[in-house]
Amino acid sequence: IKILIEFMKEGNIKMMENIIYNKLGEVSEGIWKEIKEFRIYMEKKTGKKFFISGSGGAIFSVFKEKPEEILLAPGERKWKSFLVKSLN
């Protein structure tokens, strides 16, 4: 966690992406194929790496700038997307 916080402070998104890992997310993708399909869809759409929180309740990514295209992402499956900004 300390390393992740340092990368966040530096704004080093690439290094953050390299260390974020969720073993339970892999299990969730194996059970609910839609989670994996949507994660891959978002990665292709944005060119960014996306991650699963916990057991699959959310899919997220980290951006330096406001990603307008994310707001239009839900598509035919009626997924909801939210743009969240950090406090700093």
C-alpha positions as a Markdown table, in Angstrom:
| # | Residue | x | y | z |
|---|---|---|---|---|
| 1 | Ile | 0.0 | 0.0 | 0.0 |
| 2 | Lys | 2.8 | 2.4 | 0.8 |
| 3 | Ile | 4.3 | 2.0 | -2.6 |
| 4 | Leu | 1.0 | 2.6 | -4.3 |
| 5 | Ile | 0.4 | 5.8 | -2.2 |
| 6 | Glu | 3.9 | 7.0 | -3.3 |
| 7 | Phe | 3.1 | 6.4 | -7.0 |
| 8 | Met | -0.3 | 8.2 | -6.5 |
| 9 | Lys | 1.5 | 11.2 | -5.0 |
| 10 | Glu | 3.9 | 11.3 | -7.9 |
| 11 | Gly | 1.1 | 10.9 | -10.4 |
| 12 | Asn | 2.8 | 7.9 | -11.8 |
| 13 | Ile | -0.2 | 6.0 | -13.2 |
| 14 | Lys | 1.9 | 3.5 | -15.2 |
| 15 | Met | 3.7 | 2.2 | -12.1 |
| 16 | Met | 0.3 | 2.1 | -10.2 |
| 17 | Glu | -1.1 | 0.0 | -13.0 |
| 18 | Asn | 1.9 | -2.4 | -12.7 |
| 19 | Ile | 1.4 | -3.1 | -9.0 |
| 20 | Ile | -2.4 | -3.2 | -8.7 |
| 21 | Tyr | -3.5 | -6.8 | -8.3 |
| 22 | Asn | -6.7 | -8.6 | -7.2 |
| 23 | Lys | -6.7 | -12.4 | -7.1 |
| 24 | Leu | -10.4 | -12.4 | -6.2 |
| 25 | Gly | -11.1 | -10.4 | -9.3 |
| 26 | Glu | -9.7 | -13.3 | -11.4 |
| 27 | Val | -12.1 | -15.7 | -9.7 |
| 28 | Ser | -15.0 | -13.3 | -10.3 |
| 29 | Glu | -14.2 | -13.1 | -14.0 |
| 30 | Gly | -14.2 | -16.9 | -14.2 |
| 31 | Ile | -17.7 | -17.1 | -12.7 |
| 32 | Trp | -19.3 | -14.0 | -14.3 |
| 33 | Lys | -18.0 | -13.8 | -17.9 |
| 34 | Glu | -19.8 | -10.4 | -18.3 |
| 35 | Ile | -17.3 | -8.8 | -15.9 |
| 36 | Lys | -14.3 | -9.8 | -18.0 |
| 37 | Glu | -16.1 | -8.9 | -21.2 |
| 38 | Phe | -16.8 | -5.4 | -19.9 |
| 39 | Arg | -13.3 | -4.9 | -18.5 |
| 40 | Ile | -11.8 | -5.9 | -21.9 |
| 41 | Tyr | -14.4 | -3.7 | -23.7 |
| 42 | Met | -13.4 | -0.7 | -21.6 |
| 43 | Glu | -9.6 | -1.4 | -22.1 |
| 44 | Lys | -10.1 | -1.5 | -25.9 |
| 45 | Lys | -12.3 | 1.6 | -25.9 |
| 46 | Thr | -9.9 | 3.8 | -23.8 |
| 47 | Gly | -6.5 | 2.2 | -24.3 |
| 48 | Lys | -6.2 | 2.1 | -20.5 |
| 49 | Lys | -5.8 | -0.8 | -18.1 |
| 50 | Phe | -8.9 | -1.6 | -16.0 |
| 51 | Phe | -9.2 | -3.4 | -12.7 |
| 52 | Ile | -11.8 | -5.2 | -10.7 |
| 53 | Ser | -12.6 | -4.1 | -7.1 |
| 54 | Gly | -13.0 | -6.9 | -4.5 |
| 55 | Ser | -15.2 | -9.7 | -5.9 |
| 56 | Gly | -16.4 | -7.7 | -9.0 |
| 57 | Gly | -18.7 | -5.1 | -7.7 |
| 58 | Ala | -16.9 | -2.4 | -9.7 |
| 59 | Ile | -14.5 | -2.0 | -12.6 |
| 60 | Phe | -12.2 | 1.0 | -12.4 |
| 61 | Ser | -9.2 | 2.7 | -13.9 |
| 62 | Val | -6.9 | 5.6 | -13.1 |
| 63 | Phe | -6.7 | 8.7 | -15.3 |
| 64 | Lys | -4.7 | 11.9 | -15.1 |
| 65 | Glu | -7.3 | 13.9 | -17.0 |
| 66 | Lys | -11.1 | 13.7 | -17.2 |
| 67 | Pro | -12.0 | 10.8 | -19.5 |
| 68 | Glu | -15.2 | 12.0 | -21.2 |
| 69 | Glu | -15.5 | 8.8 | -23.2 |
| 70 | Ile | -16.0 | 6.8 | -20.0 |
| 71 | Leu | -19.3 | 8.6 | -19.4 |
| 72 | Leu | -20.7 | 7.1 | -22.6 |
| 73 | Ala | -19.5 | 3.6 | -21.9 |
| 74 | Pro | -22.5 | 1.6 | -20.7 |
| 75 | Gly | -23.6 | 0.4 | -24.1 |
| 76 | Glu | -26.3 | -2.3 | -24.7 |
| 77 | Arg | -26.0 | -4.1 | -21.4 |
| 78 | Lys | -27.1 | -1.0 | -19.5 |
| 79 | Trp | -23.9 | -0.8 | -17.4 |
| 80 | Lys | -23.6 | 2.3 | -15.3 |
| 81 | Ser | -20.4 | 4.4 | -15.2 |
| 82 | Phe | -19.4 | 7.0 | -12.8 |
| 83 | Leu | -16.6 | 9.5 | -12.9 |
| 84 | Val | -14.9 | 9.9 | -9.5 |
| 85 | Lys | -12.4 | 12.5 | -8.7 |
| 86 | Ser | -9.8 | 12.3 | -5.9 |
| 87 | Leu | -9.8 | 15.0 | -3.2 |
| 88 | Asn | -6.2 | 16.1 | -4.0 |
